[in-house]
């Protein structure tokens, strides 16, 4: 269990003990993710991957019908809301009938998370987690162990092409596994049960990036996985110096953030490998897979994704995705507006043969860097946002290298103490002498397409992600 005491013990322990503690956590993850029902669902998804479009749509129809009836019977939020709208389970006959049911918004998850739990499950048995907060809005979510195992079964069947469980890999995520005060390598820790090396996101200064590069060049990792913004800092450093891992990894899997064309090009150049884009969320409501042809496809046996037209991008359709998950029954999500968009070629048929619309691009979560006074690039604020109290949404704006402005959309009971705590969290986690100025706002700054960046950097001469430019 992670709390202030265990983190204090971890931060003051020698590296060998920290590696052992990472391994303990790794064994726990293995048991939760790959025990119990994992093999059953792995066999199911191996079989359903061969289904025709007609079989997948029939499965979707059956699953949605069962889910709607479950929600009416045992989920107070949906039952009350749908009854008020004059709906009953008999109003669903086929997939087009989903449009009769109202959307579930992110604000609903904030306000009604307890009433969105099914009464058929003992809350004490559920796994509590947080979404990534990549848009400054982390959400508490609940799953059963079986639902978690079902999710990872399809991830390994569809989303990890060319690699296997147990392969050695490098992880570039937001976990705080190296104390900020550490000034000498290694700037990573080993999770040996998962055969994983976890790199620190808090030590990305020019003089320390040399050790990241050397580590990747010396260790024969089978694949890399992680945040686009984090990996791009390391890849840019290596590309500029002609440093190439040998042997090259078989694949790079980009998670949590939008992969732009320029970032893909950077990773392919720096690491001499194939880059795979994947789309998923902490809410577990939809999976979109990149195929070998470079197109993207919805995993239709994971859930239903509706496409609501927004605009045209030349010959393509820009659409918002509305998700209904088959994975979740303890805390269901029906017609959930996650806020992300996709670009669809309505006339294309993908040579890979996968059914459903051909998605050319995902217009999702984009991030910029915080530049610290000591020269580091801090790419992701999700872990900090997860720690805050009584806040609805958060956004960081930087106009000077020694200061950040933290904009907070507060809940009604947000206090001066909460604000002081938030400022302290950002100052301590980012480090490097950064100053923090807090601002309470009614809403956050948005891009023209309505999306919210978690970090906006306006320092003169700074361009988003450098070699990884804006959406292209």
VEXBAKE-873124 format. One line per field, with one value per residue (C-alpha): x, y, z; residue in one letter; residue number from 0. Coordinates in nm, 4 decimals, always signed. Each point is the difference from the previous one (the first is absolute). Last residue first. Example, Ala and Ser with C-alpha at 12.3 -4.5 7.8 and 13.67 -1.06 7.14 Angstrom:
xx: [+1.3670|-0.1370] .
yy: [-0.1060|-0.3440] .
zz: [+0.7140|+0.0660] .
res: [S|A] .
n: [1|0] .
% end
This chain:
xx: [+0.0162|-0.0890|+0.2648|+0.3712|+0.2010|+0.3430|-0.0525|-0.2771|-0.2109|+0.2081|+0.1912|+0.1744|-0.1701|-0.1413|-0.3696|-0.0340|-0.3513|-0.0226|-0.3114|-0.1243|-0.3784|-0.1857|-0.2741|+0.1158|+0.1284|+0.2196|-0.1335|+0.0909|-0.1502|-0.3301|-0.1342|+0.3456|+0.1944|+0.3636|+0.3063|+0.3538|+0.2776|+0.3728|+0.2394|+0.3206|+0.0992|-0.2937|-0.2909|-0.1371|+0.0726|-0.1292|-0.3055|-0.0991|+0.0686|-0.2258|-0.2759|+0.0335|-0.0224|-0.3136|-0.1584|+0.0734|-0.1563|-0.3133|-0.1790|-0.3452|-0.1896|+0.2149|+0.2816|+0.1071|+0.3709|+0.2564|+0.3591|+0.2264|+0.3604|+0.3171|+0.3799|-0.0044|-0.2443|-0.3338|-0.1227|-0.3662|-0.1051|-0.3576|-0.2165|-0.3605|-0.2619|+0.2000|-0.0976|+0.3377|+0.3107|+0.2086|-0.1200|+0.0957|+0.3618|+0.0045|-0.1603|+0.2462|+0.1969|+0.3047|+0.2462|+0.2920|+0.3081|+0.2215|+0.0522|-0.2619|-0.2582|-0.1619|-0.3543|-0.0643|-0.2969|-0.2767|-0.2563|-0.2899|-0.2233|-0.0492|+0.0464|+0.0933|-0.0921|-0.2866|-0.1402|-0.3562|-0.0902|+0.1384|+0.3657|+0.1085|+0.3613|-0.0484|-0.2166|-0.3190|-0.0221|-0.3065|-0.0721|+0.3624|-0.0374|+0.1868|-0.0495|-0.1055|+0.0469|-0.2374|-0.0703|-0.3705|-0.1303|-0.2959|-0.0279|+0.2781|-0.0498|+0.1468|-0.0163|-0.0842|+0.2911|+0.1664|-0.2832|+0.0554|-0.2239|+0.1970|-0.0904|+0.2749|-0.0040|+0.0295|+0.2184|-0.0976|+0.2573|+0.0132|+0.1322|-0.0281|-0.3773|-0.1778|-0.1464|-0.1746|-0.0920|+0.1689|-0.1330|+0.2411|-0.1467|+0.2133|+0.2923|-0.1273|+0.0011|+0.3679|-0.0062|+0.2450|+0.2918|+0.1890|+0.3770|-0.0227|+0.1382|-0.3077|-0.0256|-0.2461|-0.2845|-0.1250|-0.3060|-0.1571|+0.2746|-0.0299|+0.3786|-0.0047|+0.0993|+0.1463|+0.3041|+0.2682|+0.2668|+0.3515|+0.2217|+0.3731|+0.3223|+0.0113|+0.0803|-0.1489|-0.3132|-0.0552|+0.0371|-0.2239|-0.2745|+0.0399|-0.0303|-0.3144|-0.1595|-0.0677|-0.2732|+0.0526|-0.0735|+0.2035|+0.2599|+0.1346|+0.3512|+0.0954|+0.2656|+0.2581|+0.3265|+0.2944|+0.1820|-0.1571|+0.0957|+0.1777|+0.0365|+0.0370|-0.3146|-0.1914|+0.0938|-0.1143|-0.3171|-0.0784|+0.0358|-0.2275|-0.2377|-0.0421|-0.1486|-0.2389|-0.1189|-0.0745|+0.1043|+0.1262|+0.3345|+0.0607|+0.2298|+0.2554|+0.3634|+0.1656|+0.3167|-0.1454|-0.3092|+0.2102|+0.2440|-0.2867|-0.1520|+0.3454|+0.0585|-0.3401|+0.1481|+0.2067|-0.2857|-0.2528|-0.2741|+0.0141|-0.3640|-0.1489|+0.1927|+0.0416|-0.1562|+0.1850|-0.2327|+0.0458|-0.3426|+0.1347|+0.3210|-0.1464|+0.3290|+0.0459|+0.1118|+0.2108|+0.3047|+0.1724|+0.1068|-0.1944|-0.2707|-0.2067|-0.3022|-0.0235|-0.0114|-0.3186|-0.2588|-0.2110|-0.0777|+0.0798|+0.2938|+0.0257|+0.2872|-0.0659|+0.1275|-0.2500|-0.2135|-0.3235|+0.0742|+0.0960|-0.0858|-0.3265|-0.0849|-0.3473|-0.2196|+0.0300|+0.2036|-0.2399|-0.2956|+0.1107|+0.1004|-0.3576|-0.1487|+0.2435|-0.1039|-0.3651|+0.0651|+0.1787|-0.3091|+0.0191|-0.0505|+0.0800|+0.1039|+0.0475|+0.2951|-0.0795|+0.3085|-0.0186|+0.2494|-0.1696|+0.1106|-0.3152|+0.0081|-0.0463|-0.2019|-0.0074|-0.3286|-0.0512|-0.0995|-0.2663|-0.1868|-0.1603|-0.3633|-0.0829|+0.1744|+0.2091|-0.1080|-0.1569|+0.3468|+0.1484|-0.2844|+0.1632|+0.3351|-0.1159|-0.2927|+0.2424|+0.1750|-0.3290|-0.2298|-0.2178|-0.3735|-0.1606|-0.2012|+0.3212|+0.0532|-0.2999|+0.2256|+0.1640|-0.3131|-0.3019|+0.0390|-0.3187|-0.1000|+0.2641|-0.2082|+0.0070|-0.2292|+0.2882|-0.0577|+0.0234|+0.3346|+0.1415|-0.1254|+0.1270|+0.3273|+0.1075|-0.1443|+0.1862|-0.1659|-0.3036|+0.0011|+0.3779|-0.0206|-0.2728|+0.2146|+0.3011|-0.1888|-0.1329|+0.3423|+0.1620|-0.2493|+0.0194|+0.3793|+0.0192|-0.2282|+0.2235|+0.3099|-0.1581|-0.1043|+0.3475|+0.1501|+0.1616|+0.3666|+0.1091|-0.2893|+0.1986|+0.3188|-0.2222|-0.1785|+0.3208|+0.1547|-0.3246|+0.0229|+0.3750|-0.0474|-0.2864|+0.1957|+0.3598|+0.1541|-0.0907|-0.0370|+0.2744|+0.2417|-0.0690|+0.0822|+0.3236|+0.0944|-0.0678|+0.2411|+0.2488|-0.0163|+0.0670|+0.3029|+0.1308|-0.0427|+0.1935|+0.2879|-0.0104|+0.0511|-0.3066|-0.0853|-0.2549|-0.1594|-0.0484|-0.1544|-0.2202|-0.1119|-0.0916|-0.1778|-0.2110|+0.0364|-0.1370] .
yy: [+1.7294|+0.0856|+0.2160|-0.0640|-0.2904|+0.1263|+0.2714|-0.1472|+0.3094|+0.2942|+0.2123|+0.3015|+0.2428|-0.1807|-0.0511|-0.3593|-0.1334|-0.3159|-0.2150|+0.0938|+0.0192|-0.1030|+0.2152|-0.0276|+0.3597|-0.0956|+0.0725|+0.2170|-0.1295|+0.0916|+0.1977|+0.0901|-0.0060|+0.0943|-0.1309|+0.1272|-0.2553|+0.0722|-0.2621|-0.0504|-0.3185|-0.1925|-0.1340|-0.2158|+0.2411|+0.3160|-0.1686|-0.1657|+0.3194|+0.2055|-0.2596|-0.0023|+0.3782|-0.0136|-0.2724|+0.2043|+0.3069|-0.2064|-0.1987|-0.0850|+0.1089|-0.2027|+0.1888|+0.0665|+0.0451|+0.1845|-0.0633|+0.2793|-0.1122|+0.1875|-0.0045|-0.0665|+0.2802|-0.0115|-0.3375|-0.0987|-0.3078|-0.1297|-0.1649|-0.1228|-0.0800|+0.0690|-0.0964|-0.1508|-0.0536|-0.3168|-0.1276|+0.3334|-0.0594|-0.3438|+0.1331|+0.2876|-0.1323|+0.1237|+0.1602|+0.1165|+0.0768|+0.3071|+0.0887|+0.2760|-0.2545|-0.0192|-0.1391|-0.1984|-0.0196|-0.2573|-0.1229|-0.2326|-0.1009|+0.0596|-0.3551|-0.0463|-0.1963|-0.2042|-0.2524|-0.0781|-0.3546|-0.3405|-0.1028|-0.1235|+0.1176|+0.1627|+0.2676|+0.0919|+0.3744|+0.2104|+0.1548|+0.0890|+0.0926|+0.2551|-0.0611|+0.2078|-0.0100|+0.1475|-0.3108|+0.0229|-0.3226|-0.1655|-0.2631|-0.0406|-0.2690|-0.0050|-0.3657|-0.1049|+0.1372|-0.1909|+0.0368|+0.3770|+0.2529|+0.2843|+0.3186|+0.1142|+0.3478|+0.0107|+0.1712|-0.1380|-0.0184|+0.1452|+0.3338|-0.0075|+0.0164|+0.0913|-0.1389|-0.3233|-0.2272|-0.3384|-0.2739|-0.2446|-0.3229|-0.2123|-0.2398|-0.2411|+0.2813|+0.0785|+0.3249|+0.0190|+0.2255|+0.0200|-0.0402|-0.3062|-0.2218|+0.0887|+0.2692|-0.0964|+0.1969|-0.1110|+0.1444|+0.0482|-0.1034|+0.3255|+0.0159|+0.0493|-0.1730|+0.0948|-0.1697|+0.1190|-0.2421|+0.1061|-0.2347|+0.0238|+0.1854|+0.1696|+0.3599|+0.0090|-0.2043|+0.1916|+0.3382|-0.0975|-0.1075|+0.3287|+0.1909|-0.1875|+0.0784|-0.2615|+0.1231|-0.0806|-0.2884|-0.2682|-0.0370|-0.3515|-0.0145|-0.3216|-0.2616|+0.1936|+0.0807|-0.2225|+0.2201|+0.3262|+0.2968|+0.3195|+0.2430|+0.2975|+0.1916|-0.3270|-0.1075|+0.3227|+0.0066|-0.3607|+0.0721|+0.3050|-0.1774|-0.2918|+0.2224|+0.1870|-0.3217|-0.1635|-0.3620|-0.3253|-0.1175|-0.3454|-0.3040|+0.1770|-0.0968|+0.2231|+0.1965|+0.2531|+0.0635|+0.0553|+0.2237|+0.2193|+0.0305|+0.0776|+0.2781|+0.1411|+0.1037|+0.2937|+0.1290|-0.0179|-0.2622|-0.1049|-0.0036|-0.2407|-0.2918|-0.3155|-0.3315|-0.3106|-0.2962|-0.3762|-0.0138|-0.1950|+0.2095|+0.3456|+0.1855|+0.3691|+0.2954|+0.3135|-0.2128|+0.2341|+0.3005|+0.2985|-0.1662|+0.2707|-0.0627|-0.3547|-0.2599|-0.2107|+0.2706|-0.1657|+0.2176|-0.2412|-0.0800|-0.3787|-0.1979|-0.3625|-0.3565|-0.2509|-0.1751|+0.0433|-0.0191|+0.2349|+0.0320|+0.1863|+0.1132|+0.1516|-0.2863|-0.3193|+0.1561|+0.2897|-0.2389|-0.2073|+0.3121|+0.1265|-0.3349|-0.0249|+0.3443|-0.0966|-0.3187|+0.1940|+0.2159|+0.3611|+0.3441|+0.3448|+0.3296|+0.2708|+0.2214|+0.3313|+0.1930|-0.1179|-0.2811|-0.0850|-0.3617|-0.1613|-0.0982|-0.3422|-0.1897|-0.3763|-0.1425|-0.2533|+0.2600|+0.1321|-0.3286|-0.0397|-0.0418|+0.3544|+0.1298|+0.3123|+0.3129|+0.1408|+0.0272|+0.1765|+0.2523|+0.3424|-0.0682|-0.2735|+0.2191|+0.2834|-0.2324|-0.0272|-0.3003|+0.0635|-0.0565|-0.3190|+0.0117|-0.0156|-0.3555|-0.0986|-0.0078|-0.3125|-0.2140|-0.0658|+0.2478|+0.1716|-0.3189|+0.0747|+0.3038|+0.3686|+0.2875|+0.2461|-0.0043|-0.3799|+0.0347|+0.2271|-0.2070|-0.3323|+0.1441|+0.1549|-0.2744|-0.2868|-0.3346|-0.0867|+0.2725|-0.0315|-0.3768|+0.0352|+0.2464|-0.2310|-0.3049|+0.1875|+0.1512|-0.3441|-0.1615|+0.2800|+0.0068|-0.3752|+0.0358|+0.2780|-0.2158|-0.2952|+0.2198|+0.1550|-0.3478|-0.1679|-0.1098|+0.2310|-0.1545|-0.3250|+0.1526|+0.2289|-0.2930|-0.1937|+0.3059|+0.0456|-0.3450|+0.0360|+0.3301|-0.1175|-0.0401|+0.1107|+0.2287|+0.3512|-0.0318|-0.2590|+0.1732|+0.3371|-0.1420|-0.1524|+0.3387|+0.1798|-0.2371|+0.0520|+0.3766|-0.0563|-0.2153|+0.2680|+0.2571|-0.2310|-0.0223|+0.3777|+0.0727|+0.1007|+0.3595|+0.0529|-0.3415|+0.0475|+0.3433|-0.1447|-0.2799|+0.2541|+0.2437|-0.2759|-0.2782|-0.3396] .
zz: [-3.8172|+0.3550|+0.1615|-0.0223|+0.1323|-0.0958|+0.2639|+0.2177|-0.0477|-0.1014|+0.2514|-0.1465|+0.2361|+0.3066|-0.0631|+0.1218|+0.0485|+0.2131|+0.0554|-0.3445|-0.0241|-0.3127|-0.1532|-0.3612|+0.0081|+0.2971|+0.3474|+0.2960|+0.3220|+0.1608|+0.2973|+0.1268|+0.3292|-0.0518|+0.1839|-0.0554|+0.0364|+0.0005|-0.1402|+0.1986|-0.1810|+0.1376|-0.2051|+0.2811|+0.2849|-0.1663|-0.1506|+0.3281|+0.2004|-0.2261|+0.0365|+0.3804|+0.0117|-0.2153|+0.2110|+0.3120|-0.1616|-0.0511|-0.2736|+0.1410|-0.3118|-0.2385|-0.1613|-0.3596|+0.0630|-0.2081|+0.1031|-0.1243|-0.0332|+0.0863|-0.0476|-0.3741|-0.0684|-0.1866|+0.1232|+0.0235|+0.1968|-0.0166|+0.2628|+0.0118|+0.2653|+0.3129|+0.3533|+0.0942|-0.2097|-0.0113|-0.3385|-0.1569|+0.0999|-0.1578|-0.3185|-0.0461|-0.2988|-0.1902|+0.2423|-0.2129|+0.2073|-0.0252|+0.3674|-0.0186|-0.1193|-0.3422|+0.0268|-0.3135|-0.2314|-0.0199|-0.2489|+0.0776|-0.2822|-0.3674|-0.1231|-0.3635|-0.3136|+0.1433|-0.2471|+0.1061|+0.1049|-0.0850|-0.0153|-0.3415|+0.0149|-0.3415|+0.1678|-0.1836|-0.0530|-0.0828|+0.3405|+0.0719|+0.3659|+0.2137|+0.3710|+0.2975|+0.3763|+0.2586|+0.2082|-0.0653|+0.1566|-0.1662|+0.2762|+0.2536|+0.2607|+0.3520|+0.1136|-0.3564|-0.2009|-0.2835|-0.2503|-0.0175|-0.1732|-0.1594|-0.1867|-0.2378|-0.1504|-0.3770|-0.2623|-0.3403|-0.2796|-0.3519|+0.1227|+0.3790|+0.0359|+0.3225|+0.3241|-0.0960|+0.2942|-0.0242|+0.2273|+0.1609|+0.1354|+0.2307|+0.0313|-0.2687|-0.2580|+0.0443|-0.1954|-0.2892|-0.0897|-0.3297|-0.0395|-0.2252|+0.2791|+0.2111|+0.2657|+0.2722|+0.1590|+0.3397|+0.1724|+0.3450|+0.2414|+0.2032|+0.0240|-0.3738|-0.3206|-0.3359|-0.1398|-0.2376|-0.1098|-0.0992|-0.2000|+0.0696|-0.0691|+0.3447|-0.0846|-0.3486|+0.0760|+0.3218|-0.1716|-0.2914|+0.2402|+0.1827|-0.3274|-0.1014|+0.3353|+0.2675|+0.2311|+0.3663|+0.2383|-0.1770|-0.2722|-0.0570|-0.1453|-0.1761|-0.0671|+0.1962|-0.1792|+0.0810|+0.0512|+0.1087|-0.2215|+0.1072|-0.2917|+0.2319|-0.1009|-0.0295|+0.3534|+0.1669|-0.2097|+0.0937|+0.3726|-0.0046|-0.2428|+0.2389|+0.2698|-0.2326|-0.1678|+0.3337|+0.0263|-0.1466|-0.1363|-0.1451|+0.0013|+0.2190|-0.0655|+0.2655|-0.0880|-0.2440|+0.2118|+0.3130|-0.1841|-0.1196|+0.3479|+0.1418|-0.2523|+0.0908|+0.3346|-0.1327|-0.2148|+0.2874|-0.0090|+0.3659|+0.1119|-0.2555|+0.1460|-0.2061|+0.0975|-0.1194|-0.0451|+0.0100|+0.1718|+0.2997|-0.0256|+0.0497|-0.0238|+0.0781|-0.2086|+0.0321|+0.0837|+0.0215|+0.2099|+0.1345|+0.2069|+0.1743|-0.2207|+0.1311|-0.2813|-0.0409|-0.0315|-0.2710|-0.2995|-0.2797|-0.2229|+0.0319|-0.1536|-0.0894|+0.0443|-0.1374|+0.2623|-0.1895|-0.3679|-0.2826|-0.3708|+0.0444|+0.3487|-0.0410|-0.1221|+0.2077|+0.2790|+0.0401|-0.0349|+0.2992|+0.1912|+0.0004|+0.0998|+0.2882|+0.1271|-0.0325|+0.1972|+0.2721|+0.0350|-0.1074|+0.1548|-0.1380|+0.1578|-0.2624|-0.0856|-0.1767|-0.1080|-0.3597|+0.0563|+0.3296|-0.0419|+0.1363|+0.3640|+0.1538|+0.2588|-0.0314|+0.1246|+0.2784|+0.2603|-0.2394|+0.0215|-0.3413|-0.1088|+0.1160|-0.3110|+0.0494|-0.1890|+0.3170|+0.1573|-0.3057|-0.0209|+0.0121|-0.1612|-0.2358|-0.1024|-0.0748|-0.2431|-0.1890|-0.0503|-0.3032|-0.0072|-0.1395|-0.3228|-0.2072|+0.1245|-0.2115|-0.3095|+0.1500|+0.0029|+0.2205|+0.2863|+0.1172|+0.1834|+0.2640|+0.1023|-0.0890|+0.1019|+0.0457|+0.3765|-0.0170|-0.1756|+0.2675|+0.2906|-0.1332|-0.1293|+0.3291|+0.2204|-0.1727|+0.0810|-0.2088|-0.2658|-0.0379|-0.0365|-0.2673|-0.1914|+0.0222|-0.1246|-0.3033|-0.0669|+0.0089|-0.2347|-0.2570|+0.0174|-0.0552|-0.3029|-0.1293|+0.0441|-0.1796|-0.2934|-0.0246|-0.0158|+0.2962|-0.0012|+0.2844|+0.1961|+0.0396|+0.1410|+0.2046|+0.1653|+0.0693|+0.1671|+0.1926|+0.1565|+0.0586|+0.1836|+0.2233|+0.3251|-0.0415|-0.2607|+0.1110|+0.3774|+0.0522|-0.2367|+0.1631|+0.3450|-0.1299|-0.1445|+0.3281|+0.1740|-0.2816|+0.0435|+0.3709|-0.0871|-0.2354|+0.2775|+0.2331|-0.2491|-0.0507|+0.3689|+0.2051|+0.0901|-0.2788|+0.0574|+0.3742|-0.0599|-0.2756|+0.2351|+0.2681|-0.2317|-0.1526|-0.2569|+0.1013] .
res: [X|X|X|X|X|X|X|X|X|X|X|X|X|X|X|X|X|X|X|X|X|X|X|X|X|X|X|X|X|X|X|X|X|X|X|X|X|X|X|X|X|X|X|X|X|X|X|X|X|X|X|X|X|X|X|X|X|X|X|X|X|X|X|X|X|X|X|X|X|X|X|X|X|X|X|X|X|X|X|X|X|X|X|X|X|X|X|X|X|X|X|X|X|X|X|X|X|X|X|X|X|X|X|X|X|X|X|X|X|X|X|X|X|X|X|X|X|X|X|X|X|X|X|X|X|X|X|X|X|X|X|X|X|X|X|X|X|X|X|X|X|X|X|X|X|X|X|X|X|X|X|X|X|X|X|X|X|X|X|X|X|X|X|X|X|X|X|X|X|X|X|X|X|X|X|X|X|X|X|X|X|X|X|X|X|X|X|X|X|X|X|X|X|X|X|X|X|X|X|X|X|X|X|X|X|X|X|X|X|X|X|X|X|X|X|X|X|X|X|X|X|X|X|X|X|X|X|X|X|X|X|X|X|X|X|X|X|X|X|X|X|X|X|X|X|X|X|X|X|X|X|X|X|X|X|X|X|X|X|X|X|X|X|X|X|X|X|X|X|X|X|X|X|X|X|X|X|X|X|X|X|X|X|X|X|X|X|X|X|X|X|X|X|X|X|X|X|X|X|X|X|X|X|X|X|X|X|X|X|X|X|X|X|X|X|X|X|X|X|X|X|X|X|X|X|X|X|X|X|X|X|X|X|X|X|X|X|X|X|X|X|X|X|X|X|X|X|X|X|X|X|X|X|X|X|X|X|X|X|X|X|X|X|X|X|X|X|X|X|X|X|X|X|X|X|X|X|X|X|X|X|X|X|X|X|X|X|X|X|X|X|X|X|X|X|X|X|X|X|X|X|X|X|X|X|X|X|X|X|X|X|X|X|X|X|X|X|X|X|X|X|X|X|X|X|X|X|X|X|X|X|X|X|X|X|X|X|X|X|X|X|X|X|X|X|X|X|X|X|X|X|X|X|X|X|X|X|X|X|X|X|X|X|X|X|X|X|X|X|X|X|X] .
n: [471|470|469|468|467|466|465|464|463|462|461|460|459|458|457|456|455|454|453|452|451|450|449|448|447|446|445|444|443|442|441|440|439|438|437|436|435|434|433|432|431|430|429|428|427|426|425|424|423|422|421|420|419|418|417|416|415|414|413|412|411|410|409|408|407|406|405|404|403|402|401|400|399|398|397|396|395|394|393|392|391|390|389|388|387|386|385|384|383|382|381|380|379|378|377|376|375|374|373|372|371|370|369|368|367|366|365|364|363|362|361|360|359|358|357|356|355|354|353|352|351|350|349|348|347|346|345|344|343|342|341|340|339|338|337|336|335|334|333|332|331|330|329|328|327|326|325|324|323|322|321|320|319|318|317|316|315|314|313|312|311|310|309|308|307|306|305|304|303|302|301|300|299|298|297|296|295|294|293|292|291|290|289|288|287|286|285|284|283|282|281|280|279|278|277|276|275|274|273|272|271|270|269|268|267|266|265|264|263|262|261|260|259|258|257|256|255|254|253|252|251|250|249|248|247|246|245|244|243|242|241|240|239|238|237|236|235|234|233|232|231|230|229|228|227|226|225|224|223|222|221|220|219|218|217|216|215|214|213|212|211|210|209|208|207|206|205|204|203|202|201|200|199|198|197|196|195|194|193|192|191|190|189|188|187|186|185|184|183|182|181|180|179|178|177|176|175|174|173|172|171|170|169|168|167|166|165|164|163|162|161|160|159|158|157|156|155|154|153|152|151|150|149|148|147|146|145|144|143|142|141|140|139|138|137|136|135|134|133|132|131|130|129|128|127|126|125|124|123|122|121|120|119|118|117|116|115|114|113|112|111|110|109|108|107|106|105|104|103|102|101|100|99|98|97|96|95|94|93|92|91|90|89|88|87|86|85|84|83|82|81|80|79|78|77|76|75|74|73|72|71|70|69|68|67|66|65|64|63|62|61|60|59|58|57|56|55|54|53|52|51|50|49|48|47|46|45|44|43|42|41|40|39|38|37|36|35|34|33|32|31|30|29|28|27|26|25|24|23|22|21|20|19|18|17|16|15|14|13|12|11|10|9|8|7|6|5|4|3|2|1|0] .
% end
